[in-house]
Amino acid sequence: MGTSIVITSGKGGTGKTTLTAGLAVALASLDRRVLCIDMDVGLRNLDLSLGMSDRALMDFSDVALGRCPLQRAAVAHPDFPGLYLLSAPMDLPPELTVDHVRAMLDLARPHFSYILIDSPAGLGGGFRRAIAGADRAIVVATSDTSSLRDAQRTVGELEHLPQVHLVMNRVQPKLLRILRTTIDDAMDTAGLPLLGVIPEDPRVTIAANQGKPLRAGGRPGAAAACANIAKRLEGKRAPILRIR
């Protein structure tokens, strides 16, 4: 049975959608079957980060409400075998409940190794739907004080999950030195064990503007960090970038 992981944050701008796409590509590159579900109805940009813009005809609400089978609604990635996307609807049907979401995940687990759920930021109704039925969570934060404080609030809503980890994203070593801050301080503030650290990388923006997923290769950067996080999700040993 597959594992469903909700990727969330306390505020916008932390890069959780980019992380979702990066992890999906990395896990698919490890020959795992991965289903990405974009539940960020307000922004719905996961297709852009995956390089799958406008490929989806149906969305996750069609599957959750029984209007379309999962196998038909999930769109296969053109370049990464085993990677699929369920996009978000333009508007959320009012009849969609958290029970519908749980049932949809139960349908998906036998067919995928991982189900990655891109959650909307904040703690509203969209967040509650996104965490419904998740097996574990990844909270994404930056080194901003406000981001870490909001991450801490998010943790309080995830206490029912057996595994909740922190990923520090868009880390700038120079900024950390100026602020005299360490990753350990961030972990203490958020109150979470660290799963990975992703550096600020301009190639993320370049890939998104080109409509392509970020791939590992060349000098270390965001894609390599995502690949290491994927290995740790698999229970393998991989280095965590430690910046002081």
N, C-alpha and C positions, 0 to 999 in steps of 0.2 A: 504494500500500500504506500502511496506517495505521501509526502509531507507538505502541508500548506504553510507558507511563511508570509505573514503580512509585513510589508516594509512601510514604515510610517515615520512621522516627525511631528514635533509640537508646533512648528511654524513652516511657512513656505520658504522656498529658496535654499533648502539644504541639499538638494540634488538627489532626493529619494527616487525619482523616476529614472534618472541616469544610472543610479545604483541598481535598480531593478533590472534595467536592460543589460547592464554590464554583467551582473550575476547570471542572468539568463543565458547570455552568449557563452560565458565561461563554463557553466554547467553543461550546456549542450555540447561544448567542445570536449567535455569529459565523457561523451556518449550517454548522457542522461536525457530522458524525455522531460521536457519542461513546458509547462503551460503558464503564460503570463496573463494575468487578468487586470485590466485597467479599471479600477473602481474610483478613480478620481474624476467623477462625472463633470465637475466644474471646469477642469483644464484638459483632461483626456489627451495627453501628449506622449503616452508610452509608444504609440505606433511610430512617432517620429524618431524617438530614441533607438528603436529597434530597426529603423530603416524599412518600415512596412506601412508607410503613409497611404491611407485610403484603400487598403487591400481588403479590409473587413466589410462584409455586407450585413452581418448580424452582430449582435453585441451580447454581453453577459446577461442582460435582463431577459433576452429572448430565451436563453437556456434556463435561467432560474425560474421563469414563469412557464416553462414547458412549451414554448412556441416553436422551438427549434432544437434538434438533437445537438449535443455537445460536439459530436464528430463532424457535423456540418458547419457549425458556427465557428469553431476554432480554426484559424487560418495558419497554415504552415509557412514558416520562414523560407524565403527563396534560397538562402545561402547556408543555413545551419539546420541540417536534418535533426528532427526530434524537437525543434523549438516551435511553439505555437502561441498565438495571441487571441485572446478574447477582448475586444475593445469595449469602451464605455458607451452608453447611449448618449444622445444629445440631451435628453431630459429623462429623469428617473421616473418610471411608472409609479404612481402613488400606491398601487397595490403590492409592490415589492417589499417583502419583509425580511428580517434577519433569518427567519426559518427557511425562506426560499434560498438565501445565500448558502446556508448550511447544507441544504439538500443538493445544491449544485456542486459544492466541494466534495460531497460524498460520491457523487457521480464521477467526478474527475479523478479521485485518488487511485482507483485501480488501473488507470491508463497512463499516469505520469509519475515520474520519480519525485518531481518538485512542482508545486503550484506557487508561483510568486504573485502576490497581490499588492498592487500599487495603491496605497491608501491615500485619501485626501489628507492634507495637513489639518491639524486642529483636533478638537474633541467633539465635533457635531454628529449629526445623524449619519453622514457619509462614513465617518470614522467607525461608528458602531457597526454599520453594515460590513465594513471591510474586515474588522477583527472577528466577526461572527464565524465560528467554525475553524479559525486558524489554529494550527498546532504550536506555533512558535512565532516570535516577532523579532524584527530588527528595527531599532530606533536609530534614525539618522540625525546627526547634529553637526554643526560647525563649531568653531572655537568661540563664536560670539557668546557673550554672557546670556543674552536673551534667548538664544537657541538652546543653550544648555538648561536654562530654567524651564523652558517650555518642554524640553525632553523629559525633565524630571516629572512634570505634571502628567505627561503621557504615560510614563511608567506606572503611575498610580492606577491607570485604567487597564493595565495589562497584567495585573497581579494574578489573574486566574490562569495565565499561561505558564507552562512548566519551564520554558526557556525564553528569555528576553535578553538580547544582546545589543550593544552599542557599536555603531560604526561612525567614526569621525571622518567627515568628508570635507573636501576643499581646504585641506590643511596647508597653511603657508608657514614654513619654518621661520622665516624672518619675522613674521608677525608674532609668532609664539614667543620668540626671543625678546621682542620689544615689550610684550605684555608680561614677560617673566612667567609664562604659563607652560605647563607640561600636559601631555596626554593623561598622565596619572591624575592631575587635578581635574580634568574633564570627566574622567571616570568617576571620581569621587562626587563631583557635582551632580552628575546624572544618576548615580547610584546603580550602575550597570557594569557587568563584565564586558571587556572589549573584544570585539570580533575582528575588527580591522581598521586600518587607517588609510585613507585615500588622499593623495596630494592634489592640490590645485593643478589642473592640467588643461592648457588651452586646446589640446587636441579633442577634448570632449565637445567643445563648442564647434570646432571645425567639422567634426564628424556629424553632429546634429544638423548643421547647416547644409551639409552635403547629402543628408538623408541616408546616412550609413551608420550601422552600429560600430562602436569603438572596439577595435581588435587589439589584442596583446601583440607586442613585437617592438623591436627597437629599444630605445632607452626606457628605463623604468618610469611608470606613470600610472594613471588611473586604471587602465585596462589590466596591467600586471597586478595591481592591488586587488582588483575584482577577482582575478584568477586565483590569487592566494586565499581570498575569503571563500571562494567556491570550494577549494580543497579542504579548508577547515570545516565547512559544512558537511563534507564527505567523511570527516573524521581523520583526515590526513594531516601530517605536520607540514606547516608552511610558515614562513616568517611573517611577523607583523612589523610594519614600519613604525619605528619608535623615534619620535622627534622631540628633542629637548632644546 
